[in-house]
C-alpha cells in the first residue's frame, strides 16, 4: 500500500511524499491511484479564469526517485543481507577483481548505505519523540546513541580495506564523501531530537548533555579530517551549506531516476477537435444547401443565410470543442511521465492531471468526509467553496531490472503564493475585555485550506484529511485531522 507524508516545506510551500511499492506483473494490481482534493475559501478568488493548468503546474515541483530500503538502526550492520555486509563485499570485490563495473557497484553500495542510515536515523528520532513515558524515552535514547556510535565506528574501520583497492583516488574520495555526509546526518538528526526534548524531565536533561557531546565530537572529527563542512563564527558559512547540499546530491544520486514527460492523449484530442469542426461544418453546409434550394444561387437572401450559417458554425465548433474537451479530461490525464533507472529500460509510468471540480461531482465518500471536517455550522457550499482536484496514476513494474528495489517515491511540492495574493492583512484589530473595561489587541487573520488525500491500489482504499492554516505571509502550520476522534494534530 502507498505510504504518504505531508509537511510544511517553507513559508510558501507544502510537501507531500508518496511511496509507491513495486508489485507483480498484473496491470490491475500495479496501478495505484492518488488524489488530492484542495478546498479553497471563496475569499481567495481562485477560479478557472484566473488560475489555469499552466499556473498550477508552474507552482508544482515534482521529483521521482527510488524508495530507500528501510532497515532499523540496529540491523544496518548485522546479518549477511545487511547494507554493511553488502558494502564489505563490494570493497573486497574492488580489491580482488578491479574493473569499472565493480567500482560502480562499490560506489552504489556506499551511497545506498548512507541513504539507509539517514532513513533509519529519521525514523528513530520520530519514534523517540512520540514516546511519552520519560523512562521508556530514556532507554530508547541510550540505545539510539549506542547504535550510532557502533555504526560510525564500523564504517570508519573500513578505511584500511579501501586502501587496498588499486585505483585509489576514486574509492578513497567516495569513501570520504560518504564519511563526511554521515557525520552531517548524525549532527542534523541529533540536533532535531535535542530541540524537541522536554526540558523539565531529569532524564531528558541528562540525555541532552550526552547528545550535545555527540554533536561536538562529530564537529571535531570533521575538523581533524579536514572536511570543509564545519561552520565557524563570524562568517557567513555559505560554503558550509553549499558543501552539505552537494554531498546530499552526490549521495542521493543512487536513487535518481530518468524521466520523460509528454502531454497525454494528443492524438485523441486532435481527433475530438476534428469531430467538433466536422459537426459545425455539417451545420453550415446543411444551411447552404437548404438556402440554395429555397432562394437560388445568386440572391441576397442566399448570401445572408450563408453569412449567418458561418457565424453559427464557429460558435457550434467552439461549444462542441469545449464539451468534448471536458470528456477528454475525464478519460485522459494531462501528462504522462515514463520512468527509467539510469541506463536501463522503462520500469513504469506516472500520469497526472489537474482540474476544478464541482461539489456535486465529488465521490460520495469525499462529500461525507468533507462534511465531517467542518468546524462551524456554516456550510462551505453556501460560501462558494472552490475545489481543486489533482490526481495521479502510477504503475511500477521492476521484473528484476533493479537490485534490491522496493518501489518509487514521488515528492510533490506545491507553492501557494497564488492562493495568498488576495488574502486580507495578516493581523486585525480586536478588543479584549479586562477588569477595568477593555483594551485593544491584534489577532492573526488566517484562512483554512482543507485538503483530502486519497489513494487506492485496486484492493485497498485510504483517505487522509488535512487542514492548512495560512495567511498572506504564507503557511503557519498544517494540521492532520483525526476522522474518528475529530482531533486536529499539528504537523511540525
C-alpha positions as CSV (number, residue, x, y, z in Angstrom):
1,X,0.0,0.0,0.0
2,X,1.1,3.6,-0.6
3,X,2.7,5.4,2.3
4,X,2.2,9.2,2.3
5,X,3.5,12.1,4.4
6,X,2.7,15.8,4.2
7,X,4.6,18.6,5.9
8,X,5.4,22.3,5.6
9,X,8.4,22.8,3.3
10,X,9.0,26.5,3.6
11,X,6.9,29.7,4.2
12,X,5.0,29.4,1.0
13,X,5.1,25.7,0.1
14,X,4.0,22.3,1.5
15,X,5.4,19.0,0.5
16,X,3.7,15.6,0.1
17,X,5.8,12.5,-0.2
18,X,4.2,9.4,-1.7
19,X,5.9,6.0,-1.6
20,X,4.6,3.6,-4.3
21,X,5.6,-0.1,-3.8
22,X,6.8,-2.2,-6.6
23,X,4.4,-5.0,-7.3
24,X,3.8,-8.0,-9.6
25,X,3.1,-8.3,-13.3
26,X,-0.7,-7.9,-13.2
27,X,-1.5,-4.5,-14.6
28,X,-4.6,-4.1,-12.4
29,X,-2.6,-4.8,-9.3
30,X,0.2,-2.4,-10.4
31,X,-2.0,0.6,-10.9
32,X,-2.0,2.9,-7.9
33,X,-4.3,6.0,-7.9
34,X,-3.6,9.0,-5.7
35,X,-5.8,12.1,-5.5
36,X,-5.6,15.4,-3.7
37,X,-8.7,17.5,-3.2
38,X,-8.0,21.1,-2.2
39,X,-11.0,23.1,-0.8
40,X,-10.3,26.8,-1.2
41,X,-12.3,29.5,0.6
42,X,-14.2,31.7,-1.8
43,X,-12.4,34.8,-0.5
44,X,-9.2,33.7,-2.2
45,X,-10.9,34.3,-5.6
46,X,-9.4,31.3,-7.3
47,X,-11.3,30.1,-10.4
48,X,-10.9,28.7,-13.9
49,X,-10.4,32.2,-15.4
50,X,-7.5,33.4,-13.2
51,X,-5.9,30.1,-12.2
52,X,-5.2,27.8,-15.2
53,X,-3.5,24.4,-15.7
54,X,-0.3,26.3,-16.5
55,X,-0.4,28.3,-13.3
56,X,-0.9,25.1,-11.3
57,X,1.9,23.1,-12.9
58,X,4.2,26.2,-12.6
59,X,3.5,26.1,-8.8
60,X,4.1,22.4,-8.6
61,X,7.5,20.8,-8.4
62,X,7.7,17.0,-8.8
63,X,10.6,14.7,-8.1
64,X,10.6,11.0,-8.7
65,X,13.2,8.6,-7.3
66,X,13.7,5.1,-6.0
67,X,12.4,4.4,-2.5
68,X,15.2,3.9,0.1
69,X,15.0,0.4,1.6
70,X,14.2,0.6,5.3
71,X,16.3,-1.1,8.0
72,X,16.1,-0.5,11.7
73,X,19.1,1.3,13.1
74,X,20.3,-1.8,15.0
75,X,20.1,-4.0,11.8
76,X,22.2,-1.9,9.4
77,X,25.5,-3.6,10.3
78,X,24.1,-7.0,11.4
79,X,23.4,-10.0,9.2
80,X,24.6,-11.5,5.8
81,X,22.0,-9.3,4.0
82,X,22.7,-6.1,5.8
83,X,23.8,-2.9,4.0
84,X,27.1,-3.1,5.8
85,X,27.8,-6.7,4.6
86,X,27.0,-5.7,1.0
87,X,29.3,-2.8,1.4
88,X,32.1,-5.0,2.6
89,X,31.5,-7.4,-0.3
90,X,31.8,-4.6,-2.8
91,X,35.1,-3.4,-1.2
92,X,36.6,-6.9,-1.3
93,X,35.5,-7.3,-5.0
94,X,37.0,-3.9,-5.9
95,X,40.3,-5.0,-4.3
96,X,40.4,-8.5,-5.8
97,X,38.8,-8.0,-9.2
98,X,39.1,-4.3,-10.1
99,X,37.0,-3.2,-13.1
100,X,34.8,-0.2,-13.9
101,X,31.7,-2.3,-13.3
102,X,33.0,-3.4,-9.8
103,X,33.9,0.2,-8.9
104,X,30.4,1.4,-9.9
105,X,28.9,-1.3,-7.7
106,X,31.2,-0.2,-4.8
107,X,30.1,3.5,-5.2
108,X,26.4,2.4,-5.4
109,X,26.7,0.4,-2.2
110,X,28.4,3.2,-0.3
111,X,25.7,5.7,-1.4
112,X,23.0,3.2,-0.5
113,X,24.5,2.6,2.9
114,X,24.3,6.4,3.6
115,X,20.8,6.7,2.4
116,X,19.6,3.8,4.5
117,X,21.5,5.2,7.5
118,X,19.7,8.6,7.0
119,X,16.2,7.0,6.8
120,X,16.9,4.9,10.0
121,X,18.1,8.0,11.9
122,X,14.9,9.9,11.0
123,X,12.7,7.0,11.9
124,X,14.3,6.5,15.2
125,X,14.2,10.2,16.1
126,X,10.5,10.4,15.4
127,X,9.9,7.2,17.4
128,X,11.7,8.7,20.4
129,X,9.8,11.9,20.1
130,X,6.5,10.0,20.0
131,X,7.4,8.2,23.3
132,X,5.5,10.0,26.2
133,X,6.9,7.9,29.0
134,X,10.1,9.5,30.2
135,X,11.7,6.2,31.4
136,X,11.0,4.5,28.1
137,X,12.2,7.5,26.2
138,X,15.5,7.4,28.2
139,X,16.0,3.8,27.2
140,X,15.4,4.5,23.5
141,X,17.8,7.4,23.5
142,X,20.6,5.3,25.1
143,X,20.0,2.6,22.5
144,X,19.9,5.2,19.8
145,X,23.3,6.7,20.7
146,X,24.8,3.3,21.2
147,X,23.8,2.2,17.7
148,X,25.1,5.4,16.1
149,X,28.5,5.1,17.7
150,X,28.7,1.4,16.7
151,X,27.7,2.2,13.0
152,X,30.1,5.1,12.8
153,X,33.0,3.0,14.3
154,X,32.3,0.1,11.9
155,X,32.2,2.4,8.9
156,X,35.4,4.2,9.8
157,X,37.1,0.8,10.2
158,X,36.6,0.1,6.5
159,X,39.3,2.7,5.6
160,X,42.0,0.0,5.7
161,X,40.2,-2.1,3.1
162,X,39.7,1.0,0.9
163,X,43.4,1.5,0.8
164,X,43.9,-1.9,-0.8
165,X,41.8,-1.1,-3.8
166,X,44.2,-0.5,-6.8
167,X,42.5,2.6,-8.2
168,X,43.0,4.7,-5.0
169,X,41.7,8.1,-6.0
170,X,38.1,7.3,-6.8
171,X,37.4,4.8,-4.0
172,X,39.1,6.9,-1.3
173,X,37.3,10.1,-2.3
174,X,33.9,8.3,-2.4
175,X,34.6,6.8,1.0
176,X,35.5,10.2,2.5
177,X,32.5,12.0,0.9
178,X,30.2,9.4,2.5
179,X,32.0,9.6,5.8
180,X,31.5,13.4,5.9
181,X,27.9,13.0,4.8
182,X,27.2,10.5,7.6
183,X,28.7,12.9,10.2
184,X,26.4,15.7,9.0
185,X,23.4,13.3,9.2
186,X,24.2,12.4,12.8
187,X,24.6,16.1,13.7
188,X,21.4,17.1,11.9
189,X,19.1,14.4,13.5
190,X,20.6,14.7,16.9
191,X,20.0,18.4,16.9
192,X,16.4,17.8,15.8
193,X,16.0,15.5,18.7
194,X,17.6,17.8,21.3
195,X,15.5,20.8,20.2
196,X,12.3,18.9,20.9
197,X,13.1,17.1,24.1
198,X,11.2,18.1,27.3
199,X,13.5,20.5,29.2
200,X,11.8,19.7,32.5
201,X,12.4,15.9,32.6
202,X,15.5,14.9,34.5
203,X,16.3,12.1,32.1
204,X,16.0,14.4,29.1
205,X,18.4,17.0,30.7
206,X,20.9,14.2,31.2
207,X,20.4,12.9,27.7
208,X,20.7,16.3,26.2
209,X,24.2,16.6,27.6
210,X,25.1,13.2,26.1
211,X,23.6,14.2,22.7
212,X,25.3,17.6,22.7
213,X,28.6,15.9,23.3
214,X,28.0,13.6,20.3
215,X,27.4,16.6,18.0
216,X,30.6,18.3,19.3
217,X,32.5,15.1,18.7
218,X,31.3,14.9,15.1
219,X,32.3,18.6,14.5
220,X,35.8,17.9,16.0
221,X,36.1,14.8,13.8
222,X,35.3,16.6,10.6
223,X,37.8,19.3,11.6
224,X,40.5,16.8,12.2
225,X,39.8,15.1,8.9
226,X,40.0,18.3,7.0
227,X,36.4,18.2,5.9
228,X,35.1,21.7,5.0
229,X,31.6,21.3,6.3
230,X,32.2,22.8,9.8
231,X,30.6,26.2,10.5
232,X,32.8,28.9,12.0
233,X,32.0,32.0,14.0
234,X,31.9,35.5,12.4
235,X,31.5,34.0,8.9
236,X,28.5,33.7,6.5
237,X,29.3,30.0,6.2
238,X,27.6,29.9,2.8
239,X,30.3,27.4,1.8
240,X,29.2,25.0,4.5
241,X,25.6,25.0,3.3
242,X,26.8,24.6,-0.3
243,X,29.1,21.7,0.7
244,X,26.3,19.9,2.5
245,X,23.9,20.4,-0.4
246,X,26.5,19.0,-2.8
247,X,27.1,16.0,-0.6
248,X,23.4,15.3,-0.3
249,X,23.0,15.4,-4.1
250,X,26.0,13.1,-4.6
251,X,24.8,10.5,-2.1
252,X,21.2,10.5,-3.3
253,X,22.2,10.2,-7.0
254,X,21.9,6.4,-6.5
255,X,18.2,7.0,-6.1
256,X,17.8,9.2,-9.2
257,X,15.5,8.1,-12.0
258,X,15.4,9.4,-15.5
259,X,12.0,10.6,-16.7
260,X,10.4,11.5,-20.0
261,X,7.3,13.7,-19.7
262,X,4.8,14.2,-22.5
263,X,1.3,15.5,-22.9
264,X,-1.1,12.6,-22.9
265,X,-3.9,12.0,-25.4
266,X,-2.6,14.5,-28.1
267,X,-3.9,12.3,-31.0
268,X,-7.3,11.7,-29.4
269,X,-7.5,15.4,-28.6
270,X,-6.9,16.4,-32.2
271,X,-9.5,13.8,-33.4
272,X,-12.1,15.2,-31.0
273,X,-11.4,18.8,-32.2
274,X,-11.7,17.5,-35.8
275,X,-15.1,16.0,-34.8
276,X,-16.2,19.4,-33.4
277,X,-15.1,21.1,-36.7
278,X,-17.0,18.4,-38.7
279,X,-20.2,18.9,-36.7
280,X,-20.0,22.6,-37.3
281,X,-19.3,22.1,-41.0
282,X,-22.3,19.8,-41.3
283,X,-24.5,22.5,-39.9
284,X,-23.0,25.2,-42.2
285,X,-23.2,23.0,-45.3
286,X,-26.8,22.0,-44.5
287,X,-27.9,25.6,-44.2
288,X,-26.1,26.4,-47.5
289,X,-27.8,23.6,-49.4
290,X,-31.2,24.5,-47.9
291,X,-30.8,28.2,-48.7
292,X,-29.7,27.4,-52.3
293,X,-32.8,25.2,-52.8
294,X,-35.1,27.9,-51.4
295,X,-33.5,31.2,-52.7
296,X,-31.4,30.1,-55.6
297,X,-27.6,30.5,-56.2
298,X,-27.3,34.3,-56.7
299,X,-29.6,36.1,-54.4
300,X,-29.4,38.4,-51.4
301,X,-31.3,36.0,-49.0
302,X,-28.9,33.2,-50.0
303,X,-25.9,35.4,-49.2
304,X,-27.3,36.4,-45.8
305,X,-28.1,32.8,-45.0
306,X,-24.5,31.8,-45.8
307,X,-23.1,34.5,-43.5
308,X,-25.4,33.6,-40.6
309,X,-24.6,29.9,-41.1
310,X,-20.8,30.6,-40.9
311,X,-21.3,32.7,-37.8
312,X,-23.2,29.9,-36.1
313,X,-20.7,27.4,-37.4
314,X,-17.8,29.0,-35.4
315,X,-19.9,29.1,-32.3
316,X,-21.1,25.5,-32.7
317,X,-17.5,24.4,-33.3
318,X,-16.3,26.1,-30.1
319,X,-19.2,24.8,-27.9
320,X,-18.7,21.2,-29.2
321,X,-14.9,21.5,-28.7
322,X,-15.4,22.6,-25.0
323,X,-17.9,19.8,-24.4
324,X,-15.6,17.1,-26.0
325,X,-12.6,18.6,-24.1
326,X,-14.3,18.1,-20.8
327,X,-15.0,14.5,-21.7
328,X,-11.3,14.2,-22.8
329,X,-10.1,15.4,-19.4
330,X,-12.1,12.7,-17.6
331,X,-10.7,10.0,-19.9
332,X,-7.1,11.1,-20.1
333,X,-4.5,12.8,-17.9
334,X,-2.7,16.0,-18.7
335,X,0.8,14.4,-18.7
336,X,2.4,11.0,-18.8
337,X,5.9,10.5,-17.4
338,X,7.8,7.4,-18.3
339,X,10.2,6.3,-15.6
340,X,13.7,4.8,-16.3
341,X,16.5,3.8,-14.0
342,X,19.9,5.2,-15.1
343,X,20.8,3.5,-18.4
344,X,18.1,0.9,-18.1
345,X,14.7,0.1,-19.6
346,X,11.3,1.5,-18.6
347,X,10.1,0.4,-15.2
348,X,6.8,2.2,-15.2
349,X,5.0,5.5,-15.7
350,X,3.2,8.2,-13.8
351,X,0.2,10.1,-15.1
352,X,-1.1,13.4,-13.6
353,X,-3.9,15.8,-14.2
354,X,-5.5,18.9,-12.7
355,X,-8.9,20.4,-12.9
356,X,-11.6,22.3,-11.0
357,X,-14.2,20.0,-9.5
358,X,-17.9,20.8,-8.9
359,X,-19.2,19.8,-5.4
360,X,-22.0,17.7,-6.8
361,X,-19.5,15.7,-8.9
362,X,-17.4,14.7,-5.9
363,X,-17.4,11.0,-4.9
364,X,-19.8,10.3,-2.1
365,X,-17.1,9.3,0.4
366,X,-15.3,12.6,-0.2
367,X,-18.5,14.6,0.3
368,X,-19.2,12.7,3.6
369,X,-15.6,13.3,4.8
370,X,-15.7,16.9,3.9
371,X,-18.9,17.4,5.8
372,X,-17.4,15.7,8.9
373,X,-14.4,18.1,8.7
374,X,-16.4,21.2,9.2
375,X,-15.6,23.2,12.3
376,X,-18.6,25.6,12.1
377,X,-22.3,25.2,11.2
378,X,-21.9,27.4,8.2
379,X,-21.5,25.2,5.1
380,X,-18.8,26.0,2.6
381,X,-21.3,25.4,-0.3
382,X,-23.2,28.4,0.9
383,X,-20.0,30.4,0.9
384,X,-19.0,29.3,-2.6
385,X,-16.1,26.9,-1.8
386,X,-13.7,26.3,-4.8
387,X,-12.4,22.7,-5.2
388,X,-9.2,21.8,-7.0
389,X,-8.6,18.2,-7.9
390,X,-5.1,16.8,-8.6
391,X,-4.8,13.1,-9.5
392,X,-2.0,10.7,-10.4
393,X,-1.9,7.2,-11.5
394,X,1.4,5.2,-11.0
395,X,2.5,1.9,-12.4
396,X,5.7,0.4,-11.3
397,X,7.0,-3.0,-12.5
398,X,10.6,-4.0,-11.8
399,X,10.7,-7.5,-13.2
400,X,14.2,-7.8,-11.7
401,X,15.6,-4.8,-13.5
402,X,16.9,-3.1,-10.3
403,X,18.6,-4.9,-7.5
404,X,17.1,-4.5,-4.0
405,X,14.3,-2.4,-5.4
406,X,11.3,-1.5,-3.2
407,X,9.4,1.0,-5.2
408,X,9.5,4.7,-6.2
409,X,8.9,7.8,-4.2
410,X,7.1,10.8,-5.7
411,X,7.7,14.2,-3.9
412,X,5.2,16.9,-4.7
413,X,5.9,20.5,-3.6
414,X,3.2,23.0,-4.1
415,X,3.7,26.7,-3.8
416,X,0.6,28.5,-2.5
417,X,1.7,32.1,-3.5
418,X,-1.2,32.4,-6.0
419,X,-3.6,31.5,-3.2
420,X,-2.4,34.2,-0.9
421,X,-2.5,37.2,-3.3
422,X,-6.0,38.3,-2.4
423,X,-5.9,37.5,1.3
424,X,-6.5,40.3,3.8
425,X,-3.9,41.7,6.2
426,X,-2.4,39.0,8.4
427,X,-3.4,40.9,11.5
428,X,-6.7,42.5,12.5
429,X,-7.6,44.7,15.4
430,X,-9.7,43.2,18.2
431,X,-10.8,44.3,21.7
432,X,-10.3,42.2,24.8
433,X,-12.4,42.5,27.9
434,X,-10.4,43.3,31.1
435,X,-11.3,44.0,34.7
436,X,-11.2,47.8,34.0
437,X,-13.1,47.6,30.8
438,X,-11.4,46.6,27.5
439,X,-8.1,47.0,25.7
440,X,-7.0,46.9,22.1
441,X,-5.1,43.9,20.7
442,X,-4.3,42.2,17.4
443,X,-5.4,38.8,16.2
444,X,-4.0,36.7,13.5
445,X,-6.1,36.7,10.3
446,X,-5.9,33.2,8.8
447,X,-7.5,31.2,6.1
448,X,-8.3,27.5,6.4
449,X,-7.4,25.4,3.3
450,X,-8.8,21.9,3.7
451,X,-7.2,19.0,1.8
452,X,-8.2,15.4,1.4
453,X,-5.6,12.8,0.2
454,X,-6.9,9.5,-1.1
455,X,-5.1,6.6,-2.6
456,X,-6.0,3.1,-3.8
457,X,-4.3,0.1,-5.4
458,X,-7.4,-1.8,-6.6
459,X,-7.7,-3.6,-3.3
460,X,-7.4,-1.1,-0.5
461,X,-8.7,2.5,-0.3
462,X,-7.5,5.0,2.2
463,X,-8.2,8.7,2.9
464,X,-6.2,11.3,5.0
465,X,-7.7,14.8,5.7
466,X,-5.5,17.8,6.5
467,X,-6.0,21.4,7.2
468,X,-3.5,24.0,6.1
469,X,-3.6,27.2,8.1
470,X,-2.3,30.2,6.1
471,X,-2.2,34.0,5.9
472,X,-0.9,36.4,3.4
473,X,2.7,35.8,4.7
474,X,2.4,32.1,4.0
475,X,1.8,28.8,5.8
476,X,1.5,29.0,9.5
477,X,1.0,25.3,10.2
478,X,-0.5,22.1,8.8
479,X,-2.9,20.0,11.0
480,X,-3.7,16.4,10.5
481,X,-7.4,15.7,11.2
482,X,-8.3,12.5,13.1
483,X,-11.5,11.4,11.4
484,X,-12.8,9.2,14.2
485,X,-11.9,11.4,17.2
486,X,-12.3,14.7,15.4
487,X,-8.9,15.8,16.7
488,X,-6.6,18.1,14.8
489,X,-2.9,17.5,15.4
490,X,-0.2,20.0,14.5
491,X,2.4,18.8,12.0
492,X,5.9,20.2,12.5
